[in-house]
Each structure stands twice: as C-alpha cells, then as structure tokens.
Amino acid sequence: MKRVIHEHVLVCLSSAPSNANTIRAAAKLSQAFGGTMTALYVQTKSSDQMGTEDRRRLQRHTRLAEKLGASVSTVAGDDVAFQIAEYARISKATKIVLGRSVAPKGRLFAPKPLTEQLVELAPYLDIYIIPDSAGKNQRRRNSATKQRILPSIRDVLITIGMLALSTAIGFVFHRLHFTEANTITVYILGVLLTALFTKNYMCSGISALAGVLLFNFFFTEPRLSFRAYASGYPMTFAMMLFSSLLTGTLANRLADHVKRSTQTAWRTQVLLETTQQLGQAENENDILEVIADQLLKLLNRPILVQCKNGAAIRRFPEGEPVEIPPETASQRFSFQSGGEAFGDVLVYGDALEPLESGILHSILGEGGLAIENRRNARQKEEAAVLAKNEQLRANLLRSISHDLRTPLTSISGNAENLLTSGEGMEEADKRKLLTDIYEDAIWLIRLVENLLSITKIGEGNARLNMTTELVDEVITESLRHVHTKTHPIETEFADELLLSQMDARLVSQVIINLVDNAVKYTPEGSKIHISARKQGKEILVRVADHGSGIPDEMKPRVFDMFYTGNGKIADCRRSLGLGLYLCKAIINLHGGEITVTDHTPTGCIFAFTLPVSEVTINE
Amino acid sequence: MNKLLILVVEDDPAIRNLMATTLKAHNYRFMTAPTGASALMQASTTQPDIMLLDLGLPDMDGVEIIRKIRAWSQMPIIVISARAEDTDKIDALDAGADDYLTKPFSVEELLARLRVTQRRLAFMQTSTPSPIFTNGALKIDYAAGCAWLGEQELHLTPMEYKLLCVMAQNVGKVLTLSFITQKVWGGSTESDIASLRVFMATLRKKLSAGKEEVQYIQTHIGVGYRMQKL
C-alpha cells in the first residue's frame, strides 16, 4: 500500500504589505502538495498598538488566506518564534512559509532573526522563505507605531499630577526636617504610581527623569537651582534615576500582565462556554445558533451566519434595526473544518480588535469541528442502519430462496411429467398435475406481491402513494382478488362514507393477506366476515373467521417476521411468515394499529385501524 | 371467426407465445411485434383494431408509443405492465391508453378486457353523435340535462350529473382520478379527489338502485374509475 504523507502548510499572518505575497506562495505550495493550509497570527504586545492602517491590512490578509482555503488561527504570546513552533508541533504542520524578516543590523544584542530561532526550536520543519521588499515595510511600520507613542492628555495630567504631589510631599518632609532619602523614595513611589495608572511607557520614563530634576531643583543645596554642591549628589541622582526607571518598567510590565491575564481569562471563559453549549447542540442548526449567540455576546454587534445550504441566522444587540443586508457587513469570515467550508459569518460595524478576532476565529474553529463531528456521527449512524437493512435483506433473501424451491420443484416436475409422458396419461391425472402447477404459480405470484410491498415499505414514507380513498371501495376491490369458492365472504359497511388517506395498493394487500389467511386456516364452508366502521377518530376494519382460533401464547408472535405456525395449524401448506409481518408494517406506516383477538364461539378476529381523514367536499 | 385484428406488442417470447395461444384458441386474428419500432410500423401499415402493448420494451418507452399512435389513430390500446407502480399505468392512461393489465395476469382477465374493448369499439363505430346516451338501463338526455335508470328518473345533484356525463362520454375507458377531477372540478388537489370519492359513492348508490345487480362503474384501486359498456 502506498503511504500518503499529508502535507500541512503553515503560513504566518502579519500586517506587512508583503505578507499577501507570502500567503499566495504558501497557498500555491499547499496546492502543489495537495495538502492543507493554516494561516497563523501571533498576537503580541505590539499588536495592541497597531495603527488602523495596519489593522485593516491584517484583516485583508486574513480574508485572503481564508479565500485561498486556509483555516485561520490566532495564538497570543510575545515570543513569536516559540508560539509558531508550538503551534506547528500541535497542529502537525510539515512546512512553514515565512516572509523574509530583516534582522536589525548594527545593534548590539540584536535578537536572532525569526527564521534562525525557528530552526532552533523546530528542527523538523521545512522552512520556506519568500523574498520581499521588507526594508520599506520596516520603516513604514516604525512610522505607524509612532502614532501611538505620544501620550494621551490624561496620561500627561497624571504624570504632572504625580510629580506635583511628590514635590509637595517633599516640601512637607523638608519642613519636618526628614532626610533627603525619604524625599527620593517619595519620587520613586510617584514614578511607580504613574507607571501603574498611565498607558504610555514614556510617561514613567519622563516622570523618572523629571523627578530627578525636580529633586535637584527644589531639595538639594543650593535650592531652586540645578546645581549641586555636595560631591556625592551626581551619584545620588544616577541611582535615583536608575531605580525610578527600573520601578517604572517593572510596574508597566505588571500592568500589562494584569491586562493580558484578564483577557486570557475572558477568552478562556467564552471558549469554555462555547464548547459546553456546542456539546449540548442537537443538530447543525443548533451549532450555528450557539455560534451566533456566542459571537453576539463577544462582539455585541449585528451578526449574520450564512450557511452553505442557504440557512441564515441573524443576531442583534438589543435595539438594533432588524434589517441587515449582507452587502453592508464590514467583515466576512469563512467557517470551515477539514478543508470543507460550511458557511460564512458576517460581522457589522468597526474593524475587530485583534483579541476579538482571535476569539472569533477560535469559536468558528470549534463550531466547524462540531459540525464536522456531527456529520461524521450521522454518517456512521446511517452506515449502521444500512448495514442492518442489508442484514435483514440477506436474511429475507436466504429464507425466500430456500422456500421457493418447493413450489418451483412442483411446477417444473409436473410440467416435465406432462411434456414427457403426457400422452399416455388419463385426463383426470393430467388435470390434477395442471391444477398443482396453477396453484403453485398463484402461490408464487402472491409471494412476489408481498415481497414487492416489503421493498416498498422498506424505503419508508417517501415511496408511499397516499390518496384519499373510500375504505369500503378498497375492501370491495381487494375481495375481487381473493379467489375462493369454498368460503363465503360477508361484508358489512357503515352507512356513512369512510374516507382515509392511504396507499390503496398496500392497504389492499393487508386485506388480501388477512382474508387469504382466513381462507387458508379455516375449514371449508366456514364463513368470513368483514366489517368497517368509524370509531372516534379512526376507522376500524375487522376480518373475522370461524376457524379454530390462535392459541394465546402464539398471539404476540404472529406479526413477527418469518414466524410460522409450524404445522400446529391444520392444513398449513406452506408459509414464509411474511404476510402478517407485512400487514403490521403497512398499518403502522399509516399510523394505525393491528391486533388479533378471539372470536366467539371460535375463530379469531384480525382488526386494524386507519386514521379518518377530514376533508372538505367541493360542491 | 372473429373479425377483429389484434396487434400484440411484447418482447418476452414466452408471454408473446402465451398471448398468441390464447388469442388463437379464441379465434382472434392477431399479429405480433417484439419491439416498439416494429410495432409502430405494423400499426401504421395494417391498422389493427386493438393493440396490446407491453410498457417495458427494449427499444422505446411504452408511453412514447402511445403518444405516437394517438397522433393519428384512436384505436383502443390495452397496456400490459409488469411494473407494480401505479404511476406507470396512470401515465399510460393519461397518454391515451384505454385500459391496463398488470403482470402476472390470468388468461381469463385478458379475454375479459378484450371483450370490454370490443364492446366499446362496437359502440364507437355504431353510435353517431346523439343527444341521448344509453347503456343498459341507463339513459342520459344531454339536451334535457337529466338521466334515467329504466323508467325511473335519477335525482342527481349537479355534481353527480356532471360526473355521470364525464363517465358516460368515455364509456369503456379507464379514467384516471386526475382526468376526472380536471373535467369536473378543473383541478386535481387532495380535496378534489376526496370530493370525487364522495360523489362517486353517492352516484353509485343511486345507480345500483335498479332491480338487477349491475355495476355501472368499476373502481380501479390507485388508478381511477371506468363506466362499463353493457
């Protein structure tokens, strides 16, 4: 057997303009290998500070990747190479495609380029590097990040306020003749608080520097000047600046960490909830509803889930307009699993935050997986049902082929006799042989009719040919197909018209089978009585005979497939045990019941019900 | 010697032989054709009186043959079908067939159908367009808009009368449910068919009120109704 190695190509998404080329190259590669493709976005600290331009480009790239058949995932972490290597390991990626990253040159302690880090972390990966005009991109990215470098007015006010407060406390300490060390501590504390409460990294740096200057200006001799007499001061200032900066940076990191953990917790919670709800979903539609609900909870804006089969699920935050045409959606995410797209999710409003879009992709991934699982499970169920039907069919075939031999032997044998030695036979003997041939052939015809009906009901409701029929008409017509000269048949119908929805041919088969049985199992000359009347919302049809009846212990089993009385009944020629089984199947398919009870003084009554159909008569 | 010429179209040699033997034994004149193409050719050259047509021919769809024949001839066509599906028969009847037989059929049944068709043929050939329709004891005066059973005038509702007229105008022919409802109600919805069942039941009750037990209207389960030519 040829072993097929499944290629899984991983491509990294970024906001760099050249990323589009990288994605296309990766798509070509995955296509050439006939493999699957995943586009991975690593969310880092700096991605929070991304400019609108970059954010939009990143979204374009995400969409491009989806269009080219990639499934999109997001992971978060500052160590990009580690995250990629981890994801590649978990997702069993075999190839990875990167745009050429430009290592910052001329800087001491410059980090190793991404490719080299990756080679170290994941030596088993094939790495493909796509050349690009990265230099331009690098500059542009710098200018883009600069937009966010200027601190907000709030940050500036907090910084100035903290410095003023520290200086004021310093004056109080000075008045109380505390040592300078206390004042320095107050300034460092100010920097710490500034770092905690401002969002911009520059604030703590500036505040550290300003703190040293203010301390120098207000509290060292000569006061109110930037000069310092004591020889130890430069050292003091340097130490103060250094500890301020360090405190500020640490505090910044702490704030960052808190924010990130909150986000991670939230993300985990949303995903966990999604997983739980997906687990409870009963069908594909439920899954789509769960996804739409979770996305609404996550994004709080209009969501439209469009399915490949045409179904659409809409969700709105309260008070939003109800009409959302697909054209006005701002973002479209495809929704897939195992290379098969199930539909699209349309999101309205502003561009998504990276965190939101990360969670969104995770939810879609979960949902896709859930749908795929559901489909697989259903296929398995169908296969099981098919196997069971196949088994039943095989049993049926075996039993029939076996039982067909008897009448066929009789037919062919009798015919052979007539052909070879018919000349010398007496007329009465000939007639006897011909009668046997005829009767066996009729028996075979009945059997074939029953078998045809069984295959028909085996295919379920779809094949039923339901029409409104008059029950007494159907009974009268069925009786024309029962050839008996030995058993008088009486019919008794209600005066009112009994209309019912049925497959007339199948119901007729039930009546024929029941009457045939009555003829077969009762002595010659005994009467058979058929009646039909309305009973509540049902029509009750009864076939009663005056035979020897059916023992109680056999009654529950007479409707089983292949159940035959096994010679217990007198004059039982042959039976496949299909007739009554078929009757029950047909009546149940029509929503009725079939029962067998004793007749008085002897005999049995087979009774079945059919639903009355209420119709309006067109005059 | 029976004057009628019957064309038997059947691809299976055993069944063809059975039909030929039966027809010969009852003094019918007949021809056989094993394929649709030869059937069409024989039909156009010899102009048989009745056609017995097997629906499952190897070269052509039976319903197609009926349509082609109906383009130029009104010869009665009795369809023989091995398929238990009612829809096949209904399609054939709607395409213009007069009657049907389902395999396996008994020889007796085949002969009975031939006799019915023969009567219908005789009726079609002798009757000139007349405002009075008679069939056994049943008499319909189209001009006066009333019907009698023997000497007794039938008290029919307008719907029953309309139904009776449709049946009478196609006497001897099996009419599908949708054909009748189209003619009487102009539609073929579920409630039209239910109405047909009800009116047919009341109409039959009125028709069977006569002295002798005559079934004027036959039911064909899952297919339709036919007024017998007596």
Interface residues (C-beta under 8 A of the other chain):
Chain A: A441 I445 E449 L452 N465 T467 T468 E469 L470 E473 V474 T476 E477 S478 L497 L499 D503 A504 R505 S508 S613 V615 T616 I617 N618 E619
Chain B: A84 D86 T87 P104 T157 M159 L177 W185 E190 S191 D192 I193 A194 S195 R197 V198 F199 M200 A201 T219 H220 I221 G222
